[in-house]
Amino acid sequence: MQALSETNERRMRAYAIISKGDKPQVVGNDVYLVPSQSEKGVKYKVECINETYWTCECMDYKTRALI
């Protein structure tokens, strides 16, 4: 399970993406394509597994051992 500080950091990154004008694309029930914060034109699949657990395909998420 994600630590609270990691969850807050993820939320801050999400706000940064949205504040640039980029918007997640809904591709299914609780599945989104989210623009990369650092690579133009790259999108990552983000999925809600349950009400409190999300996954992401980005390297940042994987290298922080959050999956």
C-alpha positions as CSV (number, residue, x, y, z in Angstrom):
1,M,0.0,0.0,0.0
2,Q,1.2,3.5,-0.7
3,A,2.5,5.7,2.1
4,L,0.7,9.0,2.7
5,S,3.6,11.1,1.5
6,E,3.8,9.1,-1.7
7,T,0.1,9.6,-2.3
8,N,0.4,13.3,-1.7
9,E,3.4,13.5,-4.1
10,R,1.4,11.7,-6.8
11,R,-1.5,14.1,-6.2
12,M,0.8,17.1,-6.6
13,R,2.1,15.6,-9.9
14,A,-1.4,15.2,-11.1
15,Y,-2.2,18.8,-10.4
16,A,0.9,19.9,-12.2
17,I,-0.1,18.0,-15.3
18,I,-3.6,19.4,-15.2
19,S,-2.4,22.9,-14.5
20,K,-0.4,22.8,-17.8
21,G,-3.7,22.2,-19.6
22,D,-3.1,18.5,-20.2
23,K,-6.2,16.3,-19.5
24,P,-6.4,12.6,-18.8
25,Q,-8.3,10.7,-21.4
26,V,-11.0,8.3,-20.1
27,V,-10.5,4.9,-21.9
28,G,-12.6,2.6,-19.7
29,N,-14.2,2.2,-16.3
30,D,-11.6,3.7,-13.9
31,V,-8.9,3.5,-16.6
32,Y,-7.2,6.7,-18.0
33,L,-4.4,7.7,-20.3
34,V,-2.5,10.5,-18.5
35,P,0.0,12.7,-20.3
36,S,3.6,12.4,-19.2
37,Q,4.8,15.3,-17.1
38,S,8.3,15.2,-18.7
39,E,7.9,13.6,-22.2
40,K,5.8,15.4,-24.8
41,G,3.4,13.2,-26.6
42,V,3.8,10.3,-24.2
43,K,0.8,9.0,-22.2
44,Y,0.6,6.3,-19.5
45,K,-2.2,4.1,-18.5
46,V,-3.5,4.8,-15.0
47,E,-6.0,2.4,-13.5
48,C,-8.0,2.3,-10.3
49,I,-7.8,-1.2,-8.9
50,N,-10.0,-0.5,-5.9
51,E,-11.2,2.7,-4.1
52,T,-7.8,3.4,-2.6
53,Y,-5.2,1.7,-4.9
54,W,-4.1,3.0,-8.3
55,T,-1.5,1.7,-10.7
56,C,0.5,3.5,-13.4
57,E,2.7,2.3,-16.2
58,C,5.2,5.2,-15.9
59,M,8.8,4.5,-14.9
60,D,8.6,6.9,-11.9
61,Y,5.8,4.7,-10.5
62,K,7.7,1.5,-11.2
63,T,11.1,2.6,-9.8
64,R,9.6,3.8,-6.6
65,A,8.4,0.2,-6.1
66,L,4.8,1.2,-5.8
67,I,3.6,-1.8,-7.7
